[in-house]
């Protein structure tokens, strides 16, 4: 007779029949670089996460290397913003400078450097594209995104990750990379990116809250799962190499359906608001942070994620060494 408890009797047995494993080499750690000097500025709503200026970036990178994390996702916070987000595609911009530094240092150059491609940190209005008459323009924004991606590739980025949600940006970026000698650089596309309240803390970290309105005319309605698959399909046809689903926890069905419908690696982005909720509850002693985080991330893997972008990455890497 079937007795499900037979294989739960000891830790060794449970380990043998475990279906899903979390691994450090599948974790991607987001890093915020801010223009200026001698800055290590904690983000209030994201305990443990700081913005670093270039001269102190090594402190964070040393922790990344020490934890055995193989990949970072870079976000830049420029001193000056303008209407057209010029800081994003300036070859001397903050992200470009950071990438060149990482790739020139023996200790860091093997890190997989993923550069988030978007204008919102660089525009005075905080939107992800150019604005005319209060409208976020699509096609006019594409050349700027493409220019940004090429500029990051030139600086030495290993992967570019467009997060703007303009239509056709993956194709525009793919062509521009190819034309500039970067046909070998993969695109990790934020394809299923929802207009989510879970990005709140990130916008404090990246100084990128929209100055008017919201992002609902370009990011997806959280209610739409079928539409997410159309976004993914378009991005694959335009040349995406890896698909990001974002946020993660409230969108595990999306992760599952992408991984079942397409033969392409899927990254789950465990976003800032998800991190903040766990940290707040843990700080109050209401939950066991380590157990909760490992359970959450294991759930994302079980849903079908091949890799996870998470602010918990450094902690998780240390915990995994000891479990
Ligand atoms: C930029 C971008 C955002 C995030 C990643 N890239 C913010 C947004 O779309 O408003 C959110 C990441 C997070 O919340 O951790 N477009």
Boltz pocket constraint, residues with backbone or C-beta under 6 A from the ligand:
constraints:
  - pocket:
      binder: B
      contacts: [[A, 116], [A, 118], [A, 120], [A, 128], [A, 163], [A, 164], [A, 198], [A, 199], [A, 200], [A, 201], [A, 202], [A, 203], [A, 208], [A, 215], [A, 270], [A, 271], [A, 272], [A, 273]]
      max_distance: 6.0
